[in-house]
Structure formats: structure tokens, C-alpha cells
């Protein structure tokens, strides 16, 4: 596992994290929590920390989460009331975020990653805000946000979910480096007053992945909806747990 001598999260310029996770949806959040609990110094980058671990729907069905996931643990703290009403999504999100903030070894950063460079020492992440970020291992968990276009009726916006901006800069950088991206479209159905919409976005291709490993960059991985295949909340969280276990054993 990651050793006890690993420096803990320090946000000063030049700090090299054990792992940088780009994207704080289900996969990125679960992976970060598990790695930190195994002793890793983890940077979790999100374009908006208010959306950390956010779900597609305004209510939460706890039965969707694997029992050992951080999502299931938070859901158990917020047991539904006596009439079986589902959990409120925003309340769930606030408690989930507090759990990550209280977990030693996690540095949460609100920033926009616009490019990635693989170096002999690991990875450098360029940000829209200016400062570069550094890590020995990189995990891309961008979900449905790589060059995403959300359509609601006749209206289209650059977003991976309602009012959550797309990762165009990062997708453009990957394309410029010769990384092929596939395109897919998913539908979010109307629920609890939220409107139905579709989102078209880019994913990595099967040819660039060996399991979770990103074959063209040693030490880089991808997990979640930005990878090929069909995904559910449960499958994404299970994949994040598998990748966390792999990375922890790899550093043993």
C-alpha cells in the first residue's frame, strides 16, 4: 500500500501528488476516497466542487450503490424517513463532500484542467487558471464532460449535465496529441421535476485502454463514463474500487 512516509496533501506550487484524479463524479470521488484511505496523497480536481459526486437526478436511491462504497456509507447516515421517501440529492451531496474533506490525504481543488503532459517523472496538468499541477499517476475520470453538448428540447449548451460546463479544453488537448476519441449520446429521463435531456460527449476508445490503463502513457488510467461500454452507478463505483485496489497494490 501507499507508505506512511508519503507526504500528505500540500497545495503549494511544485508539490507532486501520488495520484491526480481529473473529474469528481461518481468514479473520481469513489476512487479518491479509497486511495486516500489506503495512504495515498491524492489530488481531486473538479471544475466545480459544488458538483462533487453529483448525480443525474435530484433524489438518491441508496439501493443503487455497492455497500462498501462511500456513496452507500453516506446514504446509510441519511436514512429515508418513515414513509420511504428517497434521499434529497443536494443534502446527500453536502454530506458526501464533507466526508471527503474530512479524509486525510485528499486535496480538493476547483480548477479546469486544459491539458496533460506525460514526463519522465509522471504528469503535468496545465490549468485554465494558470498554475501547473504535478502527479506520479494520472486518472482521467471526466465522465460525460469531454466535449459535451447537452440538448434540452431545441436548446443546446456546452455541458455534461444541466448547468455543468463541458471539458472542451481537455478534449481538444487530447485530440491535438493524437488521442482518438469516440462519440456517444446518453439520455437523462425526467424525474422528480427535473426535465429530460440528452447529452452527446466523447469517450476514450477501446484501442487506447488495457483494462483501466491508458496504453500510450505509462502511469495513466481512465475510469467511469469516459471509457467505452455501458455504465450504471453500481458499475462505475465497482470499477473505481477495482482501480483503487490495483493502484494500491502496484505501489506496495
ABEGO torsion letter per residue (X at the ends): XBBAABBBBBABBGBBBABBBBEABAAAAAAAAAAAAAGBBBBBBBABAAABGBBABABBBAAABBAABAAAAAAAABBBBAAGBBBBAAAAAAAAAAAAAABBGBBBBBBBBABBBBBAAEBBBBBAAGBBBBBABBBBBAEAABGBBBBBEABBBBBABBGBBBBAAAAAAAAAAGBBBBBBBBBBBBBGGBBBBBBBBBBBBAAABBEABBAABBGBBBBEAABBEBBBAAAAAAAAAAAAAAAAAAAX
